[in-house]
Amino acid sequence: MASKQHPFELLQELERESKKYAKGLPQQTETRSLWTGIGFRLGDIEMVAPLTQVNEILHIPKLTLVPGTLPWIKGLANIRGTLLPIVDLQSYLGQRPIHVRQQSRILVIHQGELDVGLLVDEVIGLRHFDPEERVSRIRKMEPAVKSHIRGAFQQNKKIWHLFDMTTLIDDPQFYKVAV
């Protein structure tokens, strides 16, 4: 005849038995916080923009030209019912205009009341960097480009220049689009 056990004692016995056969918990390892951004290319310069500054990446949409604007304004695109001005970022920065190819993309940024699409040569995708990969040296580049660079990361012998999109929005020249 089985002896009656109090429910609490039965639970304690189950706990002892399960601990006998339980494997240990995995070792806790130190995790590092990675910096994440969107990699893109302007000409032969690899750039990375903070992930929080890029809302969307688009293939080149159909554009409607806007007469009387500077050459770096490529036109307006209708993106899901919203008119989005498209800027050739390279041309805006005083470089040769981007030759649109299959790899060319639009980086959509949203700052305050402004939504704008930035035409870039290529989007390379998400890039993750350890804070220790941050470097102070950046390659020699035109002052108009360099004014938007806020440092760099070096990964596998490649330098990724940190492009701050907010500097575009803060630049009064960015709003002077009329010829």
Secondary structure, 3 states (H helix, E strand, C coil): CCCCCCHHHHHHHHHHHHHHHCCCCCCCCCCCCCEEEEEEEECCEEEEEEHHHCCEEECCCCCECCCCECCCEEEEEEECCEEEEEEEHHHHCCCCCCCCCCCCEEEEEEECCEEEEEEECEEEEEEEECHHHEECCCCCCCHHHHCCEEEEEEECCEEEEEECCHHHHHCHHHHCCEC
